Amino acid sequence: MKSHVAELAELRQRVLAGPSEKATAAQKAKGKLTARERVGLLLDEGSFNEVEQLRRHRATGFGLEA
């Protein structure tokens, strides 16, 4: 059971880090914030709980599957 909890904690950390360092750097190069950074600026600390942060989308239109 402990290994499953550790695996979940690791997965949660990867999700919070974002899609990749390259994607985050590209966003920053454009002078933009990440989605989580924007949410953090809009809301008071502790007032937002992200739901289903481990969920993956299944959209296939407009090239979103890539």
PDB file of N, H, CA, C and O in Angstrom:
ATOM      1  N   MET A   1       0.819  -1.186   0.000  1.00  0.00           N
ATOM      2  CA  MET A   1       0.000   0.000   0.000  1.00  0.00           C
ATOM      3  C   MET A   1       0.869   1.259   0.000  1.00  0.00           C
ATOM      4  O   MET A   1       0.550   2.236  -0.677  1.00  0.00           O
ATOM      5  N   LYS A   2       1.966   1.234   0.758  1.00  0.00           N
ATOM      6  H   LYS A   2       2.225   0.440   1.308  1.00  0.00           H
ATOM      7  CA  LYS A   2       2.841   2.404   0.824  1.00  0.00           C
ATOM      8  C   LYS A   2       3.438   2.728  -0.542  1.00  0.00           C
ATOM      9  O   LYS A   2       3.632   3.896  -0.878  1.00  0.00           O
ATOM     10  N   SER A   3       3.730   1.686  -1.330  1.00  0.00           N
ATOM     11  H   SER A   3       3.572   0.737  -1.057  1.00  0.00           H
ATOM     12  CA  SER A   3       4.297   1.940  -2.656  1.00  0.00           C
ATOM     13  C   SER A   3       3.282   2.631  -3.567  1.00  0.00           C
ATOM     14  O   SER A   3       3.653   3.460  -4.398  1.00  0.00           O
ATOM     15  N   HIS A   4       2.006   2.289  -3.411  1.00  0.00           N
ATOM     16  H   HIS A   4       1.705   1.615  -2.736  1.00  0.00           H
ATOM     17  CA  HIS A   4       0.960   2.932  -4.204  1.00  0.00           C
ATOM     18  C   HIS A   4       0.800   4.404  -3.811  1.00  0.00           C
ATOM     19  O   HIS A   4       0.605   5.267  -4.667  1.00  0.00           O
ATOM     20  N   VAL A   5       0.885   4.674  -2.525  1.00  0.00           N
ATOM     21  H   VAL A   5       1.044   3.973  -1.830  1.00  0.00           H
ATOM     22  CA  VAL A   5       0.786   6.053  -2.038  1.00  0.00           C
ATOM     23  C   VAL A   5       1.983   6.862  -2.548  1.00  0.00           C
ATOM     24  O   VAL A   5       1.822   8.008  -2.967  1.00  0.00           O
ATOM     25  N   ALA A   6       3.162   6.281  -2.514  1.00  0.00           N
ATOM     26  H   ALA A   6       3.293   5.350  -2.173  1.00  0.00           H
ATOM     27  CA  ALA A   6       4.356   6.959  -3.012  1.00  0.00           C
ATOM     28  C   ALA A   6       4.245   7.206  -4.512  1.00  0.00           C
ATOM     29  O   ALA A   6       4.640   8.265  -4.999  1.00  0.00           O
ATOM     30  N   GLU A   7       3.713   6.238  -5.241  1.00  0.00           N
ATOM     31  H   GLU A   7       3.393   5.377  -4.846  1.00  0.00           H
ATOM     32  CA  GLU A   7       3.528   6.389  -6.687  1.00  0.00           C
ATOM     33  C   GLU A   7       2.544   7.523  -6.991  1.00  0.00           C
ATOM     34  O   GLU A   7       2.766   8.312  -7.910  1.00  0.00           O
ATOM     35  N   LEU A   8       1.475   7.599  -6.230  1.00  0.00           N
ATOM     36  H   LEU A   8       1.295   6.958  -5.483  1.00  0.00           H
ATOM     37  CA  LEU A   8       0.486   8.657  -6.406  1.00  0.00           C
ATOM     38  C   LEU A   8       1.100  10.027  -6.086  1.00  0.00           C
ATOM     39  O   LEU A   8       0.838  10.995  -6.799  1.00  0.00           O
ATOM     40  N   ALA A   9       1.892  10.120  -5.052  1.00  0.00           N
ATOM     41  H   ALA A   9       2.105   9.333  -4.472  1.00  0.00           H
ATOM     42  CA  ALA A   9       2.549  11.380  -4.697  1.00  0.00           C
ATOM     43  C   ALA A   9       3.499  11.828  -5.803  1.00  0.00           C
ATOM     44  O   ALA A   9       3.561  13.013  -6.131  1.00  0.00           O
ATOM     45  N   GLU A  10       4.236  10.885  -6.376  1.00  0.00           N
ATOM     46  H   GLU A  10       4.186   9.922  -6.110  1.00  0.00           H
ATOM     47  CA  GLU A  10       5.145  11.208  -7.474  1.00  0.00           C
ATOM     48  C   GLU A  10       4.370  11.689  -8.698  1.00  0.00           C
ATOM     49  O   GLU A  10       4.767  12.658  -9.346  1.00  0.00           O
ATOM     50  N   LEU A  11       3.279  11.022  -9.011  1.00  0.00           N
ATOM     51  H   LEU A  11       2.957  10.235  -8.485  1.00  0.00           H
ATOM     52  CA  LEU A  11       2.447  11.403 -10.143  1.00  0.00           C
ATOM     53  C   LEU A  11       1.868  12.799  -9.937  1.00  0.00           C
ATOM     54  O   LEU A  11       1.836  13.606 -10.866  1.00  0.00           O
ATOM     55  N   ARG A  12       1.415  13.079  -8.729  1.00  0.00           N
ATOM     56  H   ARG A  12       1.441  12.423  -7.974  1.00  0.00           H
ATOM     57  CA  ARG A  12       0.861  14.402  -8.416  1.00  0.00           C
ATOM     58  C   ARG A  12       1.924  15.482  -8.600  1.00  0.00           C
ATOM     59  O   ARG A  12       1.612  16.563  -9.100  1.00  0.00           O
ATOM     60  N   GLN A  13       3.166  15.221  -8.211  1.00  0.00           N
ATOM     61  H   GLN A  13       3.420  14.343  -7.805  1.00  0.00           H
ATOM     62  CA  GLN A  13       4.249  16.190  -8.385  1.00  0.00           C
ATOM     63  C   GLN A  13       4.523  16.447  -9.867  1.00  0.00           C
ATOM     64  O   GLN A  13       4.770  17.585 -10.267  1.00  0.00           O
ATOM     65  N   ARG A  14       4.478  15.391 -10.681  1.00  0.00           N
ATOM     66  H   ARG A  14       4.277  14.466 -10.356  1.00  0.00           H
ATOM     67  CA  ARG A  14       4.691  15.560 -12.124  1.00  0.00           C
ATOM     68  C   ARG A  14       3.576  16.393 -12.740  1.00  0.00           C
ATOM     69  O   ARG A  14       3.828  17.218 -13.618  1.00  0.00           O
ATOM     70  N   VAL A  15       2.346  16.180 -12.285  1.00  0.00           N
ATOM     71  H   VAL A  15       2.141  15.510 -11.571  1.00  0.00           H
ATOM     72  CA  VAL A  15       1.205  16.953 -12.796  1.00  0.00           C
ATOM     73  C   VAL A  15       1.372  18.424 -12.439  1.00  0.00           C
ATOM     74  O   VAL A  15       1.148  19.295 -13.279  1.00  0.00           O
ATOM     75  N   LEU A  16       1.759  18.706 -11.209  1.00  0.00           N
ATOM     76  H   LEU A  16       1.941  17.998 -10.526  1.00  0.00           H
ATOM     77  CA  LEU A  16       1.918  20.087 -10.767  1.00  0.00           C
ATOM     78  C   LEU A  16       3.074  20.792 -11.487  1.00  0.00           C
ATOM     79  O   LEU A  16       3.062  22.014 -11.631  1.00  0.00           O
ATOM     80  N   ALA A  17       4.063  20.029 -11.936  1.00  0.00           N
ATOM     81  H   ALA A  17       4.074  19.036 -11.820  1.00  0.00           H
ATOM     82  CA  ALA A  17       5.200  20.602 -12.646  1.00  0.00           C
ATOM     83  C   ALA A  17       4.816  21.067 -14.044  1.00  0.00           C
ATOM     84  O   ALA A  17       5.503  21.909 -14.622  1.00  0.00           O
ATOM     85  N   GLY A  18       3.740  20.538 -14.593  1.00  0.00           N
ATOM     86  H   GLY A  18       3.182  19.854 -14.124  1.00  0.00           H
ATOM     87  CA  GLY A  18       3.300  20.933 -15.926  1.00  0.00           C
ATOM     88  C   GLY A  18       3.683  19.914 -16.970  1.00  0.00           C
ATOM     89  O   GLY A  18       4.285  18.886 -16.659  1.00  0.00           O
ATOM     90  N   PRO A  19       3.328  20.203 -18.221  1.00  0.00           N
ATOM     91  CA  PRO A  19       3.550  19.216 -19.279  1.00  0.00           C
ATOM     92  C   PRO A  19       5.018  18.907 -19.523  1.00  0.00           C
ATOM     93  O   PRO A  19       5.384  17.749 -19.721  1.00  0.00           O
ATOM     94  N   SER A  20       5.858  19.931 -19.510  1.00  0.00           N
ATOM     95  H   SER A  20       5.560  20.872 -19.349  1.00  0.00           H
ATOM     96  CA  SER A  20       7.306  19.723 -19.671  1.00  0.00           C
ATOM     97  C   SER A  20       8.020  21.043 -19.414  1.00  0.00           C
ATOM     98  O   SER A  20       7.414  22.113 -19.464  1.00  0.00           O
ATOM     99  N   GLU A  21       9.297  20.951 -19.142  1.00  0.00           N
ATOM    100  H   GLU A  21       9.789  20.081 -19.101  1.00  0.00           H
ATOM    101  CA  GLU A  21      10.085  22.174 -18.948  1.00  0.00           C
ATOM    102  C   GLU A  21      10.124  22.981 -20.242  1.00  0.00           C
ATOM    103  O   GLU A  21      10.115  24.211 -20.215  1.00  0.00           O
ATOM    104  N   LYS A  22      10.167  22.278 -21.376  1.00  0.00           N
ATOM    105  H   LYS A  22      10.174  21.279 -21.397  1.00  0.00           H
ATOM    106  CA  LYS A  22      10.205  22.943 -22.675  1.00  0.00           C
ATOM    107  C   LYS A  22       8.922  23.753 -22.899  1.00  0.00           C
ATOM    108  O   LYS A  22       8.981  24.894 -23.358  1.00  0.00           O
ATOM    109  N   ALA A  23       7.772  23.167 -22.576  1.00  0.00           N
ATOM    110  H   ALA A  23       7.724  22.241 -22.203  1.00  0.00           H
ATOM    111  CA  ALA A  23       6.496  23.860 -22.755  1.00  0.00           C
ATOM    112  C   ALA A  23       6.400  25.072 -21.833  1.00  0.00           C
ATOM    113  O   ALA A  23       5.925  26.130 -22.246  1.00  0.00           O
ATOM    114  N   THR A  24       6.848  24.924 -20.593  1.00  0.00           N
ATOM    115  H   THR A  24       7.234  24.064 -20.258  1.00  0.00           H
ATOM    116  CA  THR A  24       6.817  26.037 -19.646  1.00  0.00           C
ATOM    117  C   THR A  24       7.755  27.147 -20.103  1.00  0.00           C
ATOM    118  O   THR A  24       7.411  28.326 -20.013  1.00  0.00           O
ATOM    119  N   ALA A  25       8.931  26.783 -20.591  1.00  0.00           N
ATOM    120  H   ALA A  25       9.211  25.825 -20.664  1.00  0.00           H
ATOM    121  CA  ALA A  25       9.889  27.773 -21.080  1.00  0.00           C
ATOM    122  C   ALA A  25       9.329  28.518 -22.289  1.00  0.00           C
ATOM    123  O   ALA A  25       9.523  29.727 -22.417  1.00  0.00           O
ATOM    124  N   ALA A  26       8.638  27.807 -23.174  1.00  0.00           N
ATOM    125  H   ALA A  26       8.481  26.825 -23.071  1.00  0.00           H
ATOM    126  CA  ALA A  26       8.036  28.442 -24.346  1.00  0.00           C
ATOM    127  C   ALA A  26       6.963  29.437 -23.923  1.00  0.00           C
ATOM    128  O   ALA A  26       6.851  30.520 -24.496  1.00  0.00           O
ATOM    129  N   GLN A  27       6.178  29.065 -22.919  1.00  0.00           N
ATOM    130  H   GLN A  27       6.269  28.185 -22.454  1.00  0.00           H
ATOM    131  CA  GLN A  27       5.136  29.957 -22.395  1.00  0.00           C
ATOM    132  C   GLN A  27       5.772  31.214 -21.802  1.00  0.00           C
ATOM    133  O   GLN A  27       5.302  32.325 -22.046  1.00  0.00           O
ATOM    134  N   LYS A  28       6.833  31.037 -21.030  1.00  0.00           N
ATOM    135  H   LYS A  28       7.214  30.134 -20.832  1.00  0.00           H
ATOM    136  CA  LYS A  28       7.534  32.157 -20.403  1.00  0.00           C
ATOM    137  C   LYS A  28       8.194  33.055 -21.456  1.00  0.00           C
ATOM    138  O   LYS A  28       8.217  34.276 -21.305  1.00  0.00           O
ATOM    139  N   ALA A  29       8.729  32.449 -22.522  1.00  0.00           N
ATOM    140  H   ALA A  29       8.711  31.457 -22.645  1.00  0.00           H
ATOM    141  CA  ALA A  29       9.377  33.215 -23.587  1.00  0.00           C
ATOM    142  C   ALA A  29       8.388  34.148 -24.284  1.00  0.00           C
ATOM    143  O   ALA A  29       8.773  35.190 -24.814  1.00  0.00           O
ATOM    144  N   LYS A  30       7.123  33.767 -24.278  1.00  0.00           N
ATOM    145  H   LYS A  30       6.810  32.920 -23.848  1.00  0.00           H
ATOM    146  CA  LYS A  30       6.072  34.599 -24.878  1.00  0.00           C
ATOM    147  C   LYS A  30       5.564  35.650 -23.898  1.00  0.00           C
ATOM    148  O   LYS A  30       4.671  36.432 -24.224  1.00  0.00           O
ATOM    149  N   GLY A  31       6.142  35.664 -22.687  1.00  0.00           N
ATOM    150  H   GLY A  31       6.867  35.029 -22.422  1.00  0.00           H
ATOM    151  CA  GLY A  31       5.697  36.611 -21.675  1.00  0.00           C
ATOM    152  C   GLY A  31       4.400  36.202 -21.000  1.00  0.00           C
ATOM    153  O   GLY A  31       3.692  37.039 -20.440  1.00  0.00           O
ATOM    154  N   LYS A  32       4.089  34.909 -21.056  1.00  0.00           N
ATOM    155  H   LYS A  32       4.664  34.229 -21.511  1.00  0.00           H
ATOM    156  CA  LYS A  32       2.837  34.407 -20.490  1.00  0.00           C
ATOM    157  C   LYS A  32       3.091  33.624 -19.206  1.00  0.00           C
ATOM    158  O   LYS A  32       4.199  33.151 -18.956  1.00  0.00           O
ATOM    159  N   LEU A  33       2.048  33.499 -18.407  1.00  0.00           N
ATOM    160  H   LEU A  33       1.147  33.884 -18.610  1.00  0.00           H
ATOM    161  CA  LEU A  33       2.073  32.672 -17.210  1.00  0.00           C
ATOM    162  C   LEU A  33       1.446  31.325 -17.521  1.00  0.00           C
ATOM    163  O   LEU A  33       0.679  31.195 -18.475  1.00  0.00           O
ATOM    164  N   THR A  34       1.773  30.322 -16.715  1.00  0.00           N
ATOM    165  H   THR A  34       2.396  30.427 -15.940  1.00  0.00           H
ATOM    166  CA  THR A  34       1.107  29.032 -16.868  1.00  0.00           C
ATOM    167  C   THR A  34      -0.314  29.145 -16.324  1.00  0.00           C
ATOM    168  O   THR A  34      -0.642  30.104 -15.626  1.00  0.00           O
ATOM    169  N   ALA A  35      -1.145  28.177 -16.640  1.00  0.00           N
ATOM    170  H   ALA A  35      -0.879  27.397 -17.207  1.00  0.00           H
ATOM    171  CA  ALA A  35      -2.533  28.196 -16.168  1.00  0.00           C
ATOM    172  C   ALA A  35      -2.599  28.216 -14.644  1.00  0.00           C
ATOM    173  O   ALA A  35      -3.387  28.968 -14.069  1.00  0.00           O
ATOM    174  N   ARG A  36      -1.794  27.411 -13.996  1.00  0.00           N
ATOM    175  H   ARG A  36      -1.154  26.801 -14.463  1.00  0.00           H
ATOM    176  CA  ARG A  36      -1.808  27.384 -12.531  1.00  0.00           C
ATOM    177  C   ARG A  36      -1.324  28.709 -11.940  1.00  0.00           C
ATOM    178  O   ARG A  36      -1.824  29.140 -10.901  1.00  0.00           O
ATOM    179  N   GLU A  37      -0.365  29.350 -12.586  1.00  0.00           N
ATOM    180  H   GLU A  37       0.041  29.000 -13.429  1.00  0.00           H
ATOM    181  CA  GLU A  37       0.089  30.659 -12.117  1.00  0.00           C
ATOM    182  C   GLU A  37      -1.025  31.697 -12.247  1.00  0.00           C
ATOM    183  O   GLU A  37      -1.204  32.529 -11.358  1.00  0.00           O
ATOM    184  N   ARG A  38      -1.770  31.650 -13.349  1.00  0.00           N
ATOM    185  H   ARG A  38      -1.624  30.973 -14.071  1.00  0.00           H
ATOM    186  CA  ARG A  38      -2.880  32.595 -13.539  1.00  0.00           C
ATOM    187  C   ARG A  38      -3.968  32.373 -12.499  1.00  0.00           C
ATOM    188  O   ARG A  38      -4.492  33.334 -11.936  1.00  0.00           O
ATOM    189  N   VAL A  39      -4.311  31.123 -12.243  1.00  0.00           N
ATOM    190  H   VAL A  39      -3.886  30.342 -12.701  1.00  0.00           H
ATOM    191  CA  VAL A  39      -5.311  30.822 -11.221  1.00  0.00           C
ATOM    192  C   VAL A  39      -4.820  31.311  -9.862  1.00  0.00           C
ATOM    193  O   VAL A  39      -5.597  31.861  -9.081  1.00  0.00           O
ATOM    194  N   GLY A  40      -3.546  31.116  -9.580  1.00  0.00           N
ATOM    195  H   GLY A  40      -2.915  30.670 -10.215  1.00  0.00           H
ATOM    196  CA  GLY A  40      -2.976  31.562  -8.312  1.00  0.00           C
ATOM    197  C   GLY A  40      -3.074  33.062  -8.109  1.00  0.00           C
ATOM    198  O   GLY A  40      -3.240  33.528  -6.982  1.00  0.00           O
ATOM    199  N   LEU A  41      -2.974  33.819  -9.192  1.00  0.00           N
ATOM    200  H   LEU A  41      -2.840  33.440 -10.107  1.00  0.00           H
ATOM    201  CA  LEU A  41      -3.094  35.272  -9.093  1.00  0.00           C
ATOM    202  C   LEU A  41      -4.543  35.726  -8.921  1.00  0.00           C
ATOM    203  O   LEU A  41      -4.808  36.753  -8.295  1.00  0.00           O
ATOM    204  N   LEU A  42      -5.466  34.964  -9.473  1.00  0.00           N
ATOM    205  H   LEU A  42      -5.251  34.130  -9.981  1.00  0.00           H
ATOM    206  CA  LEU A  42      -6.879  35.349  -9.430  1.00  0.00           C
ATOM    207  C   LEU A  42      -7.555  35.068  -8.095  1.00  0.00           C
ATOM    208  O   LEU A  42      -8.452  35.801  -7.680  1.00  0.00           O
ATOM    209  N   LEU A  43      -7.127  34.015  -7.435  1.00  0.00           N
ATOM    210  H   LEU A  43      -6.398  33.420  -7.772  1.00  0.00           H
ATOM    211  CA  LEU A  43      -7.847  33.552  -6.249  1.00  0.00           C
ATOM    212  C   LEU A  43      -7.022  33.726  -4.977  1.00  0.00           C
ATOM    213  O   LEU A  43      -5.791  33.731  -5.010  1.00  0.00           O
ATOM    214  N   ASP A  44      -7.718  33.867  -3.872  1.00  0.00           N
ATOM    215  H   ASP A  44      -8.718  33.863  -3.845  1.00  0.00           H
ATOM    216  CA  ASP A  44      -7.051  33.920  -2.577  1.00  0.00           C
ATOM    217  C   ASP A  44      -6.428  32.564  -2.269  1.00  0.00           C
ATOM    218  O   ASP A  44      -6.992  31.525  -2.610  1.00  0.00           O
ATOM    219  N   GLU A  45      -5.271  32.575  -1.628  1.00  0.00           N
ATOM    220  H   GLU A  45      -4.813  33.419  -1.351  1.00  0.00           H
ATOM    221  CA  GLU A  45      -4.590  31.336  -1.276  1.00  0.00           C
ATOM    222  C   GLU A  45      -5.485  30.475  -0.384  1.00  0.00           C
ATOM    223  O   GLU A  45      -6.069  30.958   0.587  1.00  0.00           O
ATOM    224  N   GLY A  46      -5.579  29.206  -0.730  1.00  0.00           N
ATOM    225  H   GLY A  46      -5.105  28.814  -1.518  1.00  0.00           H
ATOM    226  CA  GLY A  46      -6.385  28.267   0.043  1.00  0.00           C
ATOM    227  C   GLY A  46      -7.865  28.274  -0.303  1.00  0.00           C
ATOM    228  O   GLY A  46      -8.637  27.513   0.282  1.00  0.00           O
ATOM    229  N   SER A  47      -8.278  29.126  -1.251  1.00  0.00           N
ATOM    230  H   SER A  47      -7.652  29.743  -1.726  1.00  0.00           H
ATOM    231  CA  SER A  47      -9.703  29.205  -1.580  1.00  0.00           C
ATOM    232  C   SER A  47     -10.075  28.319  -2.766  1.00  0.00           C
ATOM    233  O   SER A  47     -11.249  28.231  -3.123  1.00  0.00           O
ATOM    234  N   PHE A  48      -9.094  27.663  -3.377  1.00  0.00           N
ATOM    235  H   PHE A  48      -8.140  27.735  -3.087  1.00  0.00           H
ATOM    236  CA  PHE A  48      -9.347  26.848  -4.565  1.00  0.00           C
ATOM    237  C   PHE A  48      -8.747  25.469  -4.375  1.00  0.00           C
ATOM    238  O   PHE A  48      -7.593  25.331  -3.969  1.00  0.00           O
ATOM    239  N   ASN A  49      -9.536  24.455  -4.672  1.00  0.00           N
ATOM    240  H   ASN A  49     -10.473  24.567  -5.002  1.00  0.00           H
ATOM    241  CA  ASN A  49      -9.059  23.073  -4.660  1.00  0.00           C
ATOM    242  C   ASN A  49      -9.282  22.487  -6.040  1.00  0.00           C
ATOM    243  O   ASN A  49     -10.419  22.343  -6.490  1.00  0.00           O
ATOM    244  N   GLU A  50      -8.198  22.153  -6.700  1.00  0.00           N
ATOM    245  H   GLU A  50      -7.275  22.270  -6.335  1.00  0.00           H
ATOM    246  CA  GLU A  50      -8.302  21.586  -8.041  1.00  0.00           C
ATOM    247  C   GLU A  50      -8.901  20.185  -7.946  1.00  0.00           C
ATOM    248  O   GLU A  50      -8.483  19.371  -7.122  1.00  0.00           O
ATOM    249  N   VAL A  51      -9.876  19.922  -8.793  1.00  0.00           N
ATOM    250  H   VAL A  51     -10.216  20.583  -9.462  1.00  0.00           H
ATOM    251  CA  VAL A  51     -10.564  18.637  -8.801  1.00  0.00           C
ATOM    252  C   VAL A  51     -10.081  17.832 -10.012  1.00  0.00           C
ATOM    253  O   VAL A  51      -9.976  18.362 -11.119  1.00  0.00           O
ATOM    254  N   GLU A  52      -9.799  16.596  -9.796  1.00  0.00           N
ATOM    255  H   GLU A  52      -9.884  16.166  -8.897  1.00  0.00           H
ATOM    256  CA  GLU A  52      -9.391  15.670 -10.851  1.00  0.00           C
ATOM    257  C   GLU A  52      -8.142  16.140 -11.588  1.00  0.00           C
ATOM    258  O   GLU A  52      -8.102  16.129 -12.819  1.00  0.00           O
ATOM    259  N   GLN A  53      -7.128  16.552 -10.839  1.00  0.00           N
ATOM    260  H   GLN A  53      -7.161  16.561  -9.840  1.00  0.00           H
ATOM    261  CA  GLN A  53      -5.908  17.033 -11.463  1.00  0.00           C
ATOM    262  C   GLN A  53      -5.153  15.940 -12.203  1.00  0.00           C
ATOM    263  O   GLN A  53      -4.264  16.236 -13.002  1.00  0.00           O
ATOM    264  N   LEU A  54      -5.489  14.697 -11.953  1.00  0.00           N
ATOM    265  H   LEU A  54      -6.210  14.456 -11.304  1.00  0.00           H
ATOM    266  CA  LEU A  54      -4.812  13.588 -12.634  1.00  0.00           C
ATOM    267  C   LEU A  54      -5.569  13.133 -13.886  1.00  0.00           C
ATOM    268  O   LEU A  54      -5.136  12.209 -14.573  1.00  0.00           O
ATOM    269  N   ARG A  55      -6.684  13.774 -14.176  1.00  0.00           N
ATOM    270  H   ARG A  55      -7.036  14.525 -13.618  1.00  0.00           H
ATOM    271  CA  ARG A  55      -7.513  13.408 -15.329  1.00  0.00           C
ATOM    272  C   ARG A  55      -6.828  13.837 -16.619  1.00  0.00           C
ATOM    273  O   ARG A  55      -6.221  14.907 -16.672  1.00  0.00           O
ATOM    274  N   ARG A  56      -6.919  13.016 -17.655  1.00  0.00           N
ATOM    275  H   ARG A  56      -7.412  12.147 -17.612  1.00  0.00           H
ATOM    276  CA  ARG A  56      -6.388  13.367 -18.973  1.00  0.00           C
ATOM    277  C   ARG A  56      -7.559  13.587 -19.914  1.00  0.00           C
ATOM    278  O   ARG A  56      -8.574  12.896 -19.827  1.00  0.00           O
ATOM    279  N   HIS A  57      -7.416  14.545 -20.806  1.00  0.00           N
ATOM    280  H   HIS A  57      -6.591  15.106 -20.877  1.00  0.00           H
ATOM    281  CA  HIS A  57      -8.497  14.805 -21.750  1.00  0.00           C
ATOM    282  C   HIS A  57      -8.482  13.768 -22.862  1.00  0.00           C
ATOM    283  O   HIS A  57      -7.472  13.107 -23.101  1.00  0.00           O
ATOM    284  N   ARG A  58      -9.611  13.639 -23.535  1.00  0.00           N
ATOM    285  H   ARG A  58     -10.432  14.176 -23.341  1.00  0.00           H
ATOM    286  CA  ARG A  58      -9.725  12.699 -24.648  1.00  0.00           C
ATOM    287  C   ARG A  58     -10.139  13.406 -25.930  1.00  0.00           C
ATOM    288  O   ARG A  58     -10.625  12.772 -26.867  1.00  0.00           O
ATOM    289  N   ALA A  59      -9.947  14.710 -25.969  1.00  0.00           N
ATOM    290  H   ALA A  59      -9.552  15.225 -25.208  1.00  0.00           H
ATOM    291  CA  ALA A  59     -10.336  15.485 -27.136  1.00  0.00           C
ATOM    292  C   ALA A  59      -9.471  15.113 -28.333  1.00  0.00           C
ATOM    293  O   ALA A  59      -8.265  14.908 -28.195  1.00  0.00           O
ATOM    294  N   THR A  60     -10.088  15.025 -29.504  1.00  0.00           N
ATOM    295  H   THR A  60     -11.068  15.191 -29.616  1.00  0.00           H
ATOM    296  CA  THR A  60      -9.348  14.661 -30.708  1.00  0.00           C
ATOM    297  C   THR A  60      -9.519  15.695 -31.823  1.00  0.00           C
ATOM    298  O   THR A  60      -8.866  15.591 -32.861  1.00  0.00           O
ATOM    299  N   GLY A  61     -10.381  16.682 -31.623  1.00  0.00           N
ATOM    300  H   GLY A  61     -10.911  16.766 -30.779  1.00  0.00           H
ATOM    301  CA  GLY A  61     -10.580  17.692 -32.655  1.00  0.00           C
ATOM    302  C   GLY A  61      -9.472  18.717 -32.663  1.00  0.00           C
ATOM    303  O   GLY A  61      -8.843  18.971 -31.636  1.00  0.00           O
ATOM    304  N   PHE A  62      -9.234  19.306 -33.815  1.00  0.00           N
ATOM    305  H   PHE A  62      -9.745  19.100 -34.650  1.00  0.00           H
ATOM    306  CA  PHE A  62      -8.276  20.395 -33.965  1.00  0.00           C
ATOM    307  C   PHE A  62      -6.861  20.012 -33.555  1.00  0.00           C
ATOM    308  O   PHE A  62      -6.084  20.881 -33.159  1.00  0.00           O
ATOM    309  N   GLY A  63      -6.510  18.738 -33.640  1.00  0.00           N
ATOM    310  H   GLY A  63      -7.141  18.033 -33.961  1.00  0.00           H
ATOM    311  CA  GLY A  63      -5.159  18.306 -33.310  1.00  0.00           C
ATOM    312  C   GLY A  63      -4.865  18.220 -31.823  1.00  0.00           C
ATOM    313  O   GLY A  63      -3.702  18.104 -31.435  1.00  0.00           O
ATOM    314  N   LEU A  64      -5.896  18.274 -30.975  1.00  0.00           N
ATOM    315  H   LEU A  64      -6.840  18.368 -31.290  1.00  0.00           H
ATOM    316  CA  LEU A  64      -5.673  18.250 -29.539  1.00  0.00           C
ATOM    317  C   LEU A  64      -5.129  16.915 -29.030  1.00  0.00           C
ATOM    318  O   LEU A  64      -4.566  16.849 -27.938  1.00  0.00           O
ATOM    319  N   GLU A  65      -5.295  15.865 -29.809  1.00  0.00           N
ATOM    320  H   GLU A  65      -5.752  15.918 -30.697  1.00  0.00           H
ATOM    321  CA  GLU A  65      -4.780  14.570 -29.371  1.00  0.00           C
ATOM    322  C   GLU A  65      -3.266  14.557 -29.313  1.00  0.00           C
ATOM    323  O   GLU A  65      -2.678  13.727 -28.620  1.00  0.00           O
ATOM    324  N   ALA A  66      -2.625  15.473 -30.038  1.00  0.00           N
ATOM    325  H   ALA A  66      -3.103  16.147 -30.601  1.00  0.00           H
ATOM    326  CA  ALA A  66      -1.164  15.551 -30.032  1.00  0.00           C
ATOM    327  C   ALA A  66      -0.700  16.378 -28.851  1.00  0.00           C
ATOM    328  O   ALA A  66       0.502  16.567 -28.664  1.00  0.00           O
TER     329      ALA A  66
END
